[in-house]
Amino acid sequence: MPVTRRTLTEKQTAILLAALIALMPLSIDAYLPAIPQLADYLQADIHLIEKSLSSFMFGVAIGQLVGGSISDVKGRRSVALAGLALFVLSSLGLTLLQNVEQLLALRWIQALGAGMAVVTVGAVVRDHYEGRQAAQMFALIGIILMMAPLVAPMLGSMLQSIGGWRTIFGALTFYGALILVLVYLFLPASGGSGGKIDHHFMSGVFKRYYHVLQTHRALGFLFLQAFSFGSMFCFLTESPFVYMKLYELTPTNYAWVFACNILTMAAFNRISQYDGAISNYLSSVQFEEEKLSEEYVPARAEFPGQFNEQYVKVQDLRYGENSHQQAAWYRDLAPAAGSLATGVQLQGKELSYNNIADADAAWECVKSFEVPACVIIKHANPCGVAIGANPFEAYSKAFQTDPTSAFGGIIAFNRPVDKAAAEAVSKQFVEVLMAPDFSAEALEIFKSKVNVRLMKIALPENYGSVRNALETKRVGSGLLLQSADNHELKLEELKVVTVKQPTQEELQDLLFAWNVAKFVKSNAIVFCKNGMTMGVGAGQMSRLDSARIASIKAEAAKLSLQNTVVASDAFFPFRDGLDVVVDAGATCVAQPGGSMRDQEVIDAANERGVAMVFTGVRHFRH
């Protein structure tokens, strides 16, 4: 009769998987306090007993190499159960061992089983969770697992004091049997192609590993990881001899010292973070010796002499910008409230590299509006932006700008998505939908669209003032660092340079258009009217071409550019750019000014009978 398995919650699943993976540290660290006693019992050199740790690690390596591949064929649960059964039987055998040879052999078999079982944990998470959910599961497993190296030596010391070294292996037998039962009852089946395990299969496995070893980048990574783990296990292996034989600590005191070592390693990770921050600070301080006094406060340069950044991995990505590139997503140690990195994915496929990049562009743009707004992004450029009385109105207007480009786009709202907005958005193909929240009706509408990625990003009350302080861009063997483009144009900053004066409605549309242009790749030309984009020209080598493209897109969307306003992210070097936008129907133009031919362009505007304002600031975006 088949077993009915109860579905576990995320937290319960994480606890079960953490308990499974805890086999490793428990099998290694709980055993450490008993090594001197075991050496005395077997009348063997303590260093020979320590070799059982090497035997164990070798067995783990083989178990993981084989178990991972077999689980792809036979399923995760089946391999985990087989590994656990092997672990339990060998642990039971260790309670009865009589010589060193038995110890080395049984520890290898025990490790083989542990490796087979533990390697399935990551695969189970990947089978059942994607993107942010998977990252959260790994984080939760990691938090639970961190306790094992701290607790294990103390547990081993306590068990040893009760019944000697055999008690430790007896406890591992019981623990392994308990996890076996729990995995059998509660772990859902996943993986498993149903193929045969024969010499052809094993040959394919070894060929894949051989291919990895032929990759220089992989070898470098493996070497560094091996060096790091090797150094750690040198300490683990010799710690019983050093602490209990040389320094004559009791097993209990050894357990406490070992725990302190683990906490110290964790502390060093945090100290390295502070070290980077201190380096940034001190290398930015500019002392003036002649001013030194108790009251003197040295000035700081905006950019330090040495720049250090530290990030935490959010998740590995399927690939980078293109399928042949590898990628991962990292966040700041302390992400700003309302930033993309603080978001939670509610449903949908795993976010891709391009999804995240485009989502950030959409989110930063929509956050720049205080009133309800909608931004549609395609390839990092806004293809539709609008404000409205509510999310539905804002989306309806934004979508009109360029329905063709909106297909497969990224959509962001700065207000919670309600039923009306969700129904409208659900009619098009969208990759990612972001908002501060979603109503229950909105979530229900997207429930059937399982591939749509829904991102909930809580916005603080003052979200308009929460901005990135710095922007970085990688160049060959270096980094470009600059203050973020957080300039917000005020109405009083506009300088009217033409005879014709803009109307109040035009001035409001100019502020809207200017804000959008800040998020459009240069050269940027943005036509707007009534709080919506009417045509967007982006990323062209010529400003003339950007203007023409904006007109073409408006025509394709059946939108009239008559009586629109235009924002240009940089000045018009010649009058021809102005002529193109005026020919298209613009009656008011905003540009930074600052060209040697400003007067020529101003004269052209007066000649054409349009209003023009200078902003005094440009917004290049490369």
C-alpha positions in Angstrom: 0.0 0.0 0.0 1.6 3.3 -1.0 2.5 5.8 1.7 0.6 9.0 1.9 3.0 11.9 2.3 2.0 15.0 4.1 3.0 18.2 2.3 5.4 20.2 4.5 5.5 24.0 4.8 8.6 25.8 3.5 10.0 26.1 7.0 9.3 22.4 7.8 11.0 21.4 4.5 14.0 23.6 5.3 14.3 22.0 8.8 14.1 18.5 7.3 16.7 19.3 4.7 19.0 21.0 7.2 18.7 18.0 9.5 19.7 15.8 6.6 22.7 17.9 5.6 23.7 18.1 9.3 24.8 14.4 9.0 28.1 15.8 7.8 29.2 18.1 10.6 27.7 15.8 13.3 29.6 12.8 11.9 32.8 14.8 11.8 32.7 17.1 14.8 30.8 15.0 17.4 33.5 12.4 17.0 36.5 14.7 17.6 36.4 14.7 21.5 36.6 10.9 21.5 39.7 10.6 19.3 42.2 10.4 22.3 40.0 7.8 24.1 39.6 5.8 21.0 43.3 5.8 20.4 43.9 4.5 23.9 41.3 1.8 23.5 42.6 0.5 20.1 46.2 1.0 21.4 47.1 3.0 18.3 48.9 6.2 17.6 46.5 9.1 17.8 47.7 10.4 14.4 46.6 7.1 12.9 43.2 7.5 14.4 43.1 11.0 12.9 43.4 9.4 9.5 39.8 8.3 9.9 38.9 11.9 9.2 40.7 11.8 5.9 39.0 8.4 5.2 35.7 10.0 6.0 36.2 13.0 3.7 37.3 10.8 0.8 34.2 8.8 1.2 32.0 11.9 1.2 33.6 13.0 -2.0 32.9 9.7 -3.7 29.4 9.6 -2.3 28.6 13.1 -3.7 30.1 12.5 -7.1 28.2 9.3 -7.6 25.0 10.1 -5.7 24.3 13.3 -7.4 24.4 11.7 -10.9 22.4 8.7 -9.8 19.7 10.9 -8.3 19.1 12.5 -11.7 18.1 9.0 -12.9 16.6 7.3 -9.8 15.2 10.4 -8.0 16.3 12.4 -5.0 14.4 10.5 -2.3 15.6 7.1 -3.5 19.2 8.1 -3.4 18.9 9.8 -0.1 17.2 6.7 1.4 19.9 4.4 0.1 22.7 6.7 1.4 21.0 6.9 4.8 20.6 3.2 5.0 24.3 2.8 4.3 25.1 5.5 6.9 23.0 3.7 9.6 24.5 0.3 9.0 28.1 1.5 9.0 27.4 3.7 12.2 26.0 0.6 13.9 29.2 -1.3 12.8 31.4 1.4 14.3 29.9 0.8 17.7 31.4 -2.7 17.5 34.8 -2.0 16.0 37.9 -3.7 17.4 40.8 -2.3 15.4 42.1 0.6 13.3 41.5 -1.1 10.0 37.8 -1.6 10.8 37.6 2.1 11.9 39.1 3.4 8.6 36.9 1.1 6.4 33.6 1.7 8.3 34.2 5.5 8.4 34.7 5.4 4.6 31.4 3.5 4.1 29.6 5.8 6.6 30.9 8.9 4.7 29.9 7.3 1.4 26.3 7.0 2.6 26.4 10.5 4.1 27.7 12.0 0.9 25.0 10.3 -1.2 22.2 11.6 1.1 23.5 15.1 1.6 24.2 15.8 -2.1 20.5 15.5 -2.8 19.6 18.5 -0.6 20.6 21.2 -3.1 18.9 19.3 -5.9 15.6 19.0 -3.9 15.6 22.8 -3.4 16.2 23.4 -7.1 13.5 20.9 -8.1 10.8 22.5 -6.0 11.8 26.2 -5.7 13.0 28.9 -8.1 14.7 32.3 -7.8 14.2 34.2 -4.6 12.3 31.3 -3.0 15.3 28.9 -3.6 17.7 31.5 -2.2 15.5 31.9 0.9 15.4 28.1 1.4 19.2 27.9 1.1 19.5 30.8 3.6 17.2 29.1 6.1 19.0 25.8 5.7 22.3 27.6 6.2 21.1 29.3 9.4 20.0 26.0 10.9 23.1 24.2 9.7 25.4 26.8 11.3 24.4 25.5 14.7 25.7 21.9 14.0 29.5 22.6 14.2 28.9 24.5 17.5 26.7 21.9 19.1 28.3 18.7 17.7 31.6 18.7 19.9 29.6 19.5 23.0 27.1 16.7 22.2 30.0 14.3 21.5 31.7 15.2 24.8 28.4 14.7 26.7 27.8 11.3 25.1 31.4 10.3 25.7 31.0 11.1 29.4 27.9 9.0 29.6 29.0 5.8 27.8 32.4 6.3 26.1 33.2 6.6 22.4 30.8 3.9 21.4 27.9 6.0 22.6 28.7 8.7 20.0 28.5 6.2 17.1 25.3 4.8 18.7 23.8 8.3 18.7 24.7 8.8 15.1 23.0 5.4 14.3 19.8 6.6 16.0 20.0 10.0 14.3 20.6 8.5 10.8 17.6 6.1 11.3 15.4 8.9 12.5 16.2 11.0 9.4 15.7 8.0 7.2 12.2 7.6 8.5 11.4 11.3 8.1 12.7 11.4 4.6 10.7 8.3 3.7 7.5 9.8 5.1 7.8 13.5 4.2 10.3 14.2 1.5 8.5 14.7 -1.8 9.7 12.7 -4.8 11.6 14.7 -7.4 14.1 14.2 -10.2 14.5 10.8 -11.8 14.4 10.2 -15.5 13.8 6.5 -15.0 16.9 5.5 -17.0 19.3 2.6 -16.4 22.4 2.7 -14.3 24.9 0.9 -16.5 28.4 1.3 -17.8 27.2 3.8 -20.5 25.6 6.0 -17.8 28.7 5.9 -15.6 30.9 6.6 -18.6 28.9 9.7 -19.3 29.2 10.8 -15.7 33.0 10.5 -15.7 33.2 12.3 -19.1 31.3 15.3 -17.6 33.7 15.5 -14.7 36.7 15.1 -17.0 35.3 18.0 -19.1 35.1 20.2 -15.9 38.7 19.3 -15.0 39.8 20.5 -18.5 38.3 23.9 -17.9 40.9 26.3 -16.6 38.5 28.6 -14.8 36.9 25.6 -13.1 40.3 24.3 -12.0 41.2 27.7 -10.5 38.0 27.8 -8.5 38.4 24.1 -7.4 42.0 24.8 -6.3 41.0 27.8 -4.2 38.1 25.9 -2.7 40.3 22.8 -2.0 43.0 25.0 -0.4 40.4 26.7 1.8 38.7 23.4 2.9 42.1 21.7 3.2 43.3 24.4 5.6 40.2 24.0 7.7 40.4 20.2 7.9 44.1 20.4 8.9 42.9 22.3 11.9 40.0 19.8 12.6 42.2 16.8 12.3 44.9 18.0 14.6 42.8 19.9 17.1 42.1 16.8 19.4 45.8 16.1 19.6 46.8 19.7 20.2 44.1 20.6 22.7 43.7 17.3 24.6 47.1 15.7 24.4 49.5 18.7 24.4 47.4 21.2 26.4 45.6 18.4 28.4 42.1 19.8 28.1 39.2 17.6 29.1 36.8 16.6 26.3 34.3 19.1 27.7 36.7 22.0 27.7 37.9 21.0 24.2 34.3 21.2 23.0 34.0 24.8 24.3 37.4 25.8 22.8 36.3 24.3 19.4 33.0 26.2 19.5 35.0 29.4 20.2 37.1 28.7 17.1 34.0 28.3 15.0 32.5 31.6 16.3 35.9 33.3 15.7 35.9 32.3 12.1 32.4 33.7 11.7 33.5 36.9 13.5 36.4 37.3 11.1 33.9 37.4 8.2 32.2 40.3 9.9 35.5 41.9 10.7 36.6 41.8 7.1 33.4 43.8 6.3 34.3 46.4 8.9 37.9 46.4 7.5 36.6 47.4 4.1 34.5 50.2 5.5 37.4 51.5 7.6 39.7 51.4 4.6 37.2 53.4 2.5 36.9 56.0 5.3 40.6 56.4 6.1 41.7 56.6 2.5 39.2 59.4 1.9 40.4 61.6 4.8 42.4 64.7 3.8 44.6 66.0 6.6 45.9 69.5 6.6 48.8 69.4 9.1 48.8 73.2 9.7 45.2 73.0 11.0 45.7 70.1 13.4 44.1 70.7 16.8 41.6 69.1 19.2 38.8 70.9 17.4 40.0 70.1 13.9 37.8 67.8 11.8 39.6 66.8 8.5 37.7 66.9 5.3 36.9 63.8 3.4 37.2 63.3 -0.4 34.0 62.1 -2.1 35.9 59.1 -3.5 38.4 57.3 -1.3 41.9 56.3 -2.3 40.9 52.7 -2.0 37.4 51.6 -2.7 36.0 48.4 -1.2 32.6 46.8 -1.7 31.0 43.7 -0.2 27.9 41.9 -1.4 25.9 38.9 -0.4 24.7 36.4 -3.1 21.0 36.4 -3.6 21.0 33.6 -6.1 22.8 31.9 -9.0 21.2 32.6 -12.3 20.6 30.2 -15.2 22.9 32.2 -17.4 24.0 35.8 -18.0 23.2 38.4 -20.6 23.5 35.5 -23.1 23.1 31.8 -22.7 26.9 31.1 -22.9 27.6 33.4 -20.0 27.5 32.5 -16.3 26.0 34.9 -13.8 24.8 35.4 -10.2 22.8 38.1 -8.4 24.3 39.9 -5.4 22.9 42.5 -3.0 24.4 45.1 -0.7 25.1 43.9 2.9 22.5 46.5 3.9 20.2 47.1 1.0 18.2 50.4 0.9 14.5 50.2 1.8 12.4 50.0 -1.3 15.2 48.9 -3.6 14.9 45.9 -6.0 17.2 43.7 -3.8 14.5 43.9 -1.0 11.8 42.5 -3.2 10.1 39.2 -2.8 9.1 37.1 -5.8 5.5 35.9 -5.3 5.3 33.6 -8.3 6.7 32.8 -11.7 9.9 31.4 -13.2 13.3 32.2 -11.9 14.4 35.7 -12.7 17.1 35.9 -15.4 20.0 38.3 -15.7 18.2 40.5 -18.2 15.0 40.4 -16.1 16.8 41.8 -13.1 18.6 44.5 -15.1 15.4 45.6 -16.8 13.4 45.3 -13.6 15.9 47.7 -11.8 15.5 50.2 -14.6 11.7 50.0 -14.4 11.7 50.2 -10.6 14.0 53.2 -10.4 12.0 55.1 -13.0 8.6 54.4 -11.4 10.0 55.4 -7.9 10.8 58.9 -9.3 7.1 59.8 -9.5 5.1 60.8 -6.4 1.7 60.3 -8.0 0.3 56.9 -9.3 2.5 55.9 -12.2 3.3 53.0 -14.5 6.5 52.2 -16.3 6.9 49.7 -19.1 10.6 48.7 -19.9 12.0 46.8 -22.8 15.8 46.3 -23.1 16.5 48.8 -20.3 14.6 51.6 -22.0 11.1 52.9 -21.2 8.7 52.1 -24.0 5.8 53.6 -22.1 5.4 55.8 -19.0 2.4 57.5 -17.7 0.8 58.9 -14.6 -2.9 58.6 -13.7 -5.5 58.8 -11.0 -5.0 55.1 -10.3 -2.8 52.1 -11.5 -5.3 51.1 -14.1 -5.4 54.6 -15.7 -1.6 54.9 -15.6 -1.1 51.5 -17.2 -3.7 52.1 -19.9 -1.9 55.3 -20.9 1.6 53.8 -20.7 0.6 50.9 -22.9 -0.7 53.1 -25.7 2.8 54.6 -26.3 4.2 51.5 -27.8 2.1 48.3 -27.6 4.5 46.4 -29.9 7.6 47.0 -27.7 5.5 46.4 -24.5 5.2 42.7 -25.6 7.3 40.7 -23.2 8.3 43.8 -21.2 8.8 44.6 -17.6 6.0 46.6 -15.9 6.4 48.5 -12.6 3.8 50.4 -10.5 4.4 52.7 -7.6 1.0 51.8 -6.1 -0.5 48.4 -5.2 -2.0 46.6 -8.1 -5.7 46.1 -7.8 -8.2 44.0 -9.8 -8.7 46.5 -12.6 -5.0 47.0 -13.3 -4.4 43.2 -13.0 -7.1 42.5 -15.5 -5.7 45.0 -18.0 -2.1 43.8 -17.6 -3.1 40.1 -17.9 -4.2 40.7 -21.5 -0.6 41.2 -22.7 2.5 39.0 -22.4 4.6 40.4 -19.5 7.9 39.0 -18.2 8.0 40.7 -14.8 5.3 42.7 -12.9 6.4 44.8 -9.9 4.5 46.7 -7.3 4.5 47.6 -3.6 1.7 45.1 -3.2 -1.0 43.1 -4.9 -4.6 42.8 -3.9 -6.1 39.3 -3.4 -8.1 39.6 -6.6 -5.0 40.6 -8.5 -3.1 37.6 -7.3 -6.0 35.4 -8.2 -6.0 36.8 -11.8 -2.3 35.9 -12.3 -2.5 32.5 -10.6 -3.1 30.8 -13.9 -0.3 32.6 -15.6 2.4 30.6 -13.7 5.3 32.0 -15.8 4.6 35.6 -15.0 7.1 36.8 -12.4 5.4 38.8 -9.7 7.7 40.9 -7.5 6.4 42.6 -4.4 8.7 45.5 -3.2 7.6 47.4 -0.2 8.1 51.1 -0.5 8.8 53.3 2.5 6.7 56.4 3.0 9.5 58.7 1.8 10.4 56.5 -1.1 11.1 59.4 -3.4 14.0 60.5 -1.2 15.5 57.0 -0.9 18.0 56.8 -3.7 21.3 55.1 -4.6 24.3 57.2 -3.5 26.8 55.8 -6.0 26.8 54.2 -9.4 29.5 51.8 -10.6 30.5 50.5 -14.0 33.2 47.9 -14.7 35.9 48.7 -17.3 38.9 46.6 -18.2 40.8 45.8 -15.0 39.1 48.7 -13.3 36.0 50.5 -12.1 34.2 53.8 -12.8 32.6 55.3 -9.8 30.3 58.3 -9.7 27.6 59.9 -7.6 24.1 58.7 -8.7 22.1 60.9 -11.1 19.5 62.0 -8.5 18.9 65.5 -9.7 15.2 66.4 -9.6 14.2 69.3 -11.8 12.1 72.0 -10.2 9.7 74.3 -12.0 11.6 77.4 -10.8 14.8 76.0 -12.4 13.4 76.1 -15.9 14.7 79.1 -17.9 12.5 80.2 -20.8 14.7 81.4 -23.6 12.2 82.0 -26.4 9.7 84.7 -27.1 6.8 82.3 -26.8 6.1 81.3 -23.2 5.0 77.7 -22.2 1.6 77.3 -20.8 1.1 75.8 -17.3 0.0 72.5 -18.8 3.1 72.4 -21.0 5.3 73.2 -18.0 3.9 70.2 -16.1 4.3 67.9 -19.1 7.9 69.2 -19.5 8.7 68.2 -16.0 7.2 64.8 -16.7 9.0 64.4 -20.0 12.3 65.5 -18.4 11.9 62.9 -15.6 11.3 60.1 -18.2 14.3 61.2 -20.3 16.6 60.7 -17.4 15.9 57.0 -17.6 16.2 56.7 -21.4 19.5 55.6 -23.0 21.3 58.4 -24.8 20.7 60.0 -27.1 17.2 60.4 -25.7 14.2 62.2 -27.2 10.9 62.0 -25.4 7.5 63.3 -26.6 4.8 63.7 -24.0 1.3 65.0 -23.5 -1.2 64.9 -20.7 1.1 62.9 -18.4 2.0 60.1 -20.8 4.8 59.4 -23.2 3.7 59.8 -26.9 6.9 58.7 -28.5 10.4 57.6 -27.2 13.6 57.6 -29.2 16.5 56.0 -27.4 20.1 54.9 -27.7 21.0 56.3 -31.1 24.3 57.6 -32.2 22.6 60.7 -33.7 20.0 62.8 -31.8 18.3 63.3 -35.2 17.8 59.6 -35.5 16.4 59.3 -32.0 13.9 62.1 -32.8 12.8 60.3 -36.0 12.4 57.0 -34.3 10.2 58.6 -31.6 8.0 60.0 -34.4 7.9 56.6 -36.2 6.8 54.8 -33.0 4.1 57.4 -32.3 2.8 56.9 -35.8 2.9 53.1 -35.4 0.9 53.4 -32.2 -1.6 55.8 -33.9 -0.7 58.6 -31.6 -0.7 62.2 -32.7 2.4 64.3 -31.8 0.6 67.5 -32.4 0.8 70.0 -29.5 3.2 67.7 -27.6 6.2 68.7 -25.5 9.7 67.3 -26.0 12.6 66.6 -23.7 16.1 66.1 -25.0 18.6 64.6 -22.5 21.4 66.8 -23.9 21.6 70.0 -25.9 20.9 70.4 -29.6 24.2 71.0 -31.2 22.5 72.4 -34.3 19.0 73.6 -35.2 18.3 70.4 -37.3 17.4 68.4 -34.2 14.9 71.1 -33.2 13.4 71.2 -36.7 12.7 67.5 -36.6 10.8 67.5 -33.4 8.8 70.7 -34.4 8.0 69.1 -37.8 6.6 66.2 -35.9 4.2 68.5 -33.9 6.0 69.6 -30.8 5.1 73.1 -29.5 7.4 73.2 -26.5 11.0 71.8 -26.0 13.2 71.3 -22.9 16.9 70.9 -23.3 19.9 71.5 -21.1 21.5 74.3 -23.1 25.2 75.0 -23.0 26.1 74.6 -26.7 28.2 77.1 -28.6 25.3 77.3 -31.0 22.6 77.9 -28.3 21.6 81.2 -29.9 21.2 79.6 -33.3 18.8 77.0 -31.8 17.0 79.7 -29.9 16.6 81.7 -33.1 15.3 78.7 -34.8 12.7 78.1 -32.0 11.5 81.7 -32.3 11.4 81.3 -36.1 9.2 78.2 -35.8 7.0 79.8 -33.1 7.6 77.3 -30.4 8.5 77.7 -26.7 11.9 76.4 -25.4 13.3 76.1 -21.9 16.8 75.4 -20.7 17.2 73.1 -17.7 20.9 73.7 -17.0 21.6 70.0 -16.5 21.9 67.0 -18.8 21.0 63.4 -18.2 23.3 61.2 -20.3 22.6 57.5 -19.6 25.0 55.1 -21.3 
